[in-house]
Amino acid sequence: MAAKAEDRRIQRTRALLLSALLDLIVERGYEDVSVQDIVDRANVGRSTFYKHFLDKRELLLSGVDGLQELLTQQRAALDTSEAARAPLLGFSLPLFQHVQSNLRFCRALLGPRSGAIVEPRVQRILADLVQEELAACVPAGAVLAGGACCLCTRRCRASSPTRRGRAVYGQRLPRATIAVSRSIEP
């Protein structure tokens, strides 16, 4: 039986809580944020918070799980002919575009104030995606995923990238990723 779709009120409450947490991390850092701060900012009751999350760590990690869903949906959206032509590690360009377009939240998630909690989860998500795409052709999928996570983390921690940095991140890096992935295709 298919899982029941989440009620819109639940989605809205979870989104409010996550947004409040991310805003507070940007302002104060993860360690200085309490559950009470989060519920005050989100304007929900403390019992509502605990109805959805065990603690602030679980709330923080719920924001990362949305990344896996996004990348999986984008890959699933490709029809069979597009999937056959898609480059190996084809999720990397949408990943980097997602980081760039959501830089404020990615900085909160992967920045120095909460990255120690989030980074291992992001690496696992990316390692799973890489492993699915590479299957048996490259056993070092986790290394490639770690590199992609490192690039995202570095971009999020950079205060203001130089023109050259923007060019590398925005244009050259995705092209290089595609070239490398094509060179190791079976």
Secondary structure, 3 states (H helix, E strand, C coil): CCCCCCCHHHHHHHHHHHHHHHHHHHHHCHHHCCHHHHHHHHCCCHHHHHHHCCCHHHHHHHHHHHHHHHHHHHHHHCCHHHHHHCCCCCCHHHHHHHHHHCHHHHHHHHCCCCHHHHHHHHHHHHHHHHHHHHCCCCCCHHHHHHHHHHHHHHHHHCCCCCHHHHHHHHHHHHHHHHHHHHHCCC
